[in-house]
Amino acid sequence: MLALLFGRAKERPDRVEKPIELTAEGVWNEISGRLREALNENTFSTWFAQVQATAITESEFVLTVPNDFTREWIDGHFLGLIGAALAEVAGERSVR
C-alpha cells in the first residue's frame, strides 16, 4: 500500500548487508538472561554473578570465573545449559 502511495520502493543494489558482529559481552548478556529465566535468583546469583565473558571465536566461547571451585561447579552442573543457550545465540562453539 505504501508503495502505491509514495511510488515504488527502490532497490538498492549498492547496499551491502553486514553480518552482525558477535561480541563476548553481548553473547554473555543473552545467555545470562536465559540462565536467569531458567534458574531461581539465588542459584543464578551464587554461580553466575561474577562470571565474565572474555572472548568469542568461531570455535569457542571463553568465560572467566572467580575461582577453581566455581569453574568446577559450573562445569559439572550448568555446562549443558550454557552450551545449549550458546548454540541458540551464536551457533555451535565449545565453552571454555
N, C-alpha and C positions, 0 to 999 in steps of 0.2 A: 504494500500500500504506500509506504513512504517513497519507494522508487517511482511510483506513478505521480505523486505529488511534486516531488523535487527533481525529477529526472532520474535516469538510471544510475545506479551506484557504479562508480568507475572501478575498473580492475586496476590494481597497482602492481604491474609486473616487476617494478624496481624494489618492491617491498620484500625483504628477506626475513623470514621468521627466525628468531633467535631462540635456541634451546634455553630452557630455564636452567640457570646455574645452581647446582645444589651446594649449599654450604653446610659444614658440620653443625653449626649452631642452629640453622634453620631446620635441618633434618631432626636434630635432637628435640627442638621445640615441638615438632609434630609428634614424634614418638613419645615424648614425656607426657604430652597431652592425652594420648591414647592410654598410656600406663595409668595416668591419674584417674581416668574413667574406669579402667578395669580393676584397679586395686582400691582398698579403702585408704583414706587420707593418712592414717597412722603408718601403714605399711609403705606407702609412697614416700612419705617424709623421712622415714627411717633409712630406707635404702637408696633413694634417688635424689634427695635434696642437694647433696654435694657432688653429684655426678656432672661432669662436663664433657662435651664433645670436643675433641681436639683435632680430628682430621677425617676427611672422607675422600676415598679414591674410587676408581672404577671397581675395585675388588673388595675393599674393606672400609669399615666404619670404626673409628677408634674413640673409645671413651676413657676418661681419666676418673679414677675413684680415689677416695682419701687414704685407703689402706688395703693391705692384702686380704684381711678378713672380709671387708665389704666386697672386694672383687670375687672372692671365692663364693660368697653367699649369692651374689647376683648371678655368677656363672652357674651355680647349682640349682637355683630356684627360678630365675627370671630370663635366662638367656633365650629360651624358646619364644617367650612372649616378645622380647625385644627384637629378635630375628624376624618374627612374623610381621611386626609393625614396620620394621625396616624394609622388608620386601615390598610391602604395600606402598610405602612412602618413596623409596628410592631404588627399588629393584633389588635383585639378589646380590648381597655382599656379606662377607663374614664380619662378625662383631668381634672386636679385639679390645 
